[in-house]
Amino acid sequence: MATLEEIEERRSARKALADKARLEQETRDMEAIDALEVEANESLHTMTANGYKAGVPVKVAFRPPSAVEYKRYCDGISRSEKSPVDRRKVQEQLAHVCWVYPAKDTPDRAAVLEAFPGVLISLAIEVAKVAEMAAESEGKG
């Protein structure tokens, strides 16, 4: 039977390998996002996954919604006030429309959706925040 120290060493070694692989994946993701920004001549917003699964992007990039897209989202949220299912569908629609990287209908996007099933809701929240103006905290002296 292994000692606690031996087990912790094995776990530490696995974590170091996973951390290295995650960093390599994040670098690939940022290279792709940078190329998209250069191509479109506009900055994209990004989100980073909390976890890591080998071969799955850890960064997603999105653009702000247009005024029409945001209005459709707000109208949908208002109509779905009493239906959590309808509200989720409206949020997912906004996320799909604004999600740029990984590209639509690619194995990478499918892998992100499989590995991080909450990504659409998180993405919709962040897209809406980008469309809205945030209040700034003022220091009181």
C-alpha positions as CSV (number, residue, x, y, z in Angstrom):
1,M,0.0,0.0,0.0
2,A,1.3,3.4,-0.9
3,T,2.0,6.1,1.7
4,L,0.1,9.3,1.8
5,E,3.2,11.1,0.6
6,E,3.5,8.9,-2.4
7,I,-0.1,9.4,-3.3
8,E,0.2,13.2,-3.0
9,E,3.3,13.1,-5.2
10,R,1.5,11.2,-7.9
11,R,-1.5,13.6,-7.7
12,S,0.8,16.6,-7.8
13,A,2.6,15.2,-10.9
14,R,-0.7,14.7,-12.7
15,K,-1.9,18.2,-11.8
16,A,1.4,19.7,-13.1
17,L,0.9,17.9,-16.4
18,A,-2.8,19.0,-16.6
19,D,-1.8,22.6,-15.8
20,K,0.8,22.5,-18.6
21,A,-1.7,21.1,-21.1
22,R,-4.3,23.7,-20.0
23,L,-1.8,26.6,-20.6
24,E,-0.9,25.2,-24.0
25,Q,-4.6,25.0,-24.9
26,E,-5.2,28.5,-23.6
27,T,-2.3,29.7,-25.8
28,R,-3.8,28.1,-28.9
29,D,-7.2,29.6,-28.0
30,M,-5.7,33.1,-27.7
31,E,-3.8,32.7,-31.0
32,A,-7.1,31.9,-32.7
33,I,-9.0,34.7,-31.0
34,D,-6.2,37.2,-31.9
35,A,-6.4,36.2,-35.5
36,L,-10.2,36.7,-35.5
37,E,-9.8,40.2,-34.0
38,V,-7.2,41.1,-36.6
39,E,-9.4,39.7,-39.4
40,A,-12.5,41.6,-38.2
41,N,-10.6,44.7,-37.0
42,E,-12.5,44.6,-33.7
43,S,-11.8,43.5,-30.2
44,L,-13.7,40.5,-28.8
45,H,-14.6,39.7,-25.3
46,T,-13.5,36.5,-23.7
47,M,-14.4,34.1,-21.0
48,T,-12.3,31.3,-19.4
49,A,-13.5,27.9,-18.3
50,N,-13.2,27.1,-14.7
51,G,-12.2,23.5,-15.5
52,Y,-10.1,21.7,-18.0
53,K,-10.7,18.7,-20.2
54,A,-7.9,17.6,-22.6
55,G,-8.4,18.8,-26.2
56,V,-11.3,21.2,-25.3
57,P,-10.9,25.0,-25.7
58,V,-10.7,26.8,-22.3
59,K,-11.4,30.2,-23.8
60,V,-14.5,31.4,-25.6
61,A,-14.8,34.7,-27.4
62,F,-17.9,36.7,-28.1
63,R,-19.0,40.0,-29.6
64,P,-21.4,42.5,-28.2
65,P,-25.0,42.1,-29.4
66,S,-26.4,44.6,-31.9
67,A,-29.2,46.8,-30.8
68,V,-31.7,44.6,-32.5
69,E,-30.3,41.4,-31.0
70,Y,-30.3,43.0,-27.5
71,K,-33.9,44.3,-27.9
72,R,-35.0,40.8,-29.0
73,Y,-33.3,39.4,-25.9
74,C,-35.0,41.9,-23.6
75,D,-38.4,41.3,-25.2
76,G,-38.0,37.6,-24.9
77,I,-37.0,37.9,-21.2
78,S,-40.0,40.0,-20.5
79,R,-42.3,37.5,-22.2
80,S,-40.8,34.6,-20.4
81,E,-41.2,36.1,-16.9
82,K,-43.2,33.1,-15.6
83,S,-41.4,30.3,-17.6
84,P,-37.9,29.4,-16.6
85,V,-37.6,27.1,-19.7
86,D,-38.6,30.0,-22.1
87,R,-36.1,32.3,-20.3
88,R,-33.3,29.7,-20.7
89,K,-34.1,29.5,-24.4
90,V,-33.9,33.3,-24.8
91,Q,-30.6,33.3,-23.0
92,E,-29.2,30.5,-25.2
93,Q,-30.4,32.3,-28.3
94,L,-28.4,35.4,-27.3
95,A,-25.4,33.4,-26.5
96,H,-25.4,31.5,-29.8
97,V,-25.8,34.7,-31.8
98,C,-22.8,36.5,-30.2
99,W,-20.5,33.5,-29.7
100,V,-17.5,33.8,-32.1
101,Y,-14.9,31.3,-30.9
102,P,-14.9,28.4,-31.2
103,A,-16.8,28.8,-34.5
104,K,-20.3,27.6,-34.9
105,D,-20.8,24.0,-36.1
106,T,-17.3,22.9,-35.3
107,P,-16.1,20.0,-33.2
108,D,-14.4,22.5,-30.8
109,R,-17.7,24.2,-30.1
110,A,-19.5,20.9,-29.6
111,A,-16.7,19.9,-27.2
112,V,-17.0,23.1,-25.2
113,L,-20.8,22.5,-24.9
114,E,-20.3,19.0,-23.8
115,A,-17.5,19.7,-21.3
116,F,-19.1,22.9,-19.9
117,P,-22.9,22.5,-20.2
118,G,-23.5,25.9,-18.4
119,V,-21.5,27.9,-20.9
120,L,-24.5,29.2,-22.8
121,I,-26.1,30.7,-19.7
122,S,-22.8,32.2,-18.5
123,L,-22.1,33.5,-22.0
124,A,-25.6,35.1,-22.2
125,I,-25.1,36.9,-18.9
126,E,-21.7,38.3,-20.0
127,V,-23.1,39.3,-23.4
128,A,-25.9,41.2,-21.7
129,K,-23.4,42.9,-19.3
130,V,-21.4,44.1,-22.3
131,A,-24.5,45.6,-23.9
132,E,-25.4,47.4,-20.7
133,M,-23.6,50.2,-18.9
134,A,-22.3,49.3,-15.4
135,A,-22.4,51.7,-12.5
136,E,-19.0,52.7,-11.2
137,S,-18.3,52.7,-7.5
138,E,-17.3,56.0,-6.1
139,G,-14.9,56.1,-3.1
140,K,-16.3,58.0,-0.2
141,G,-13.6,59.8,1.8
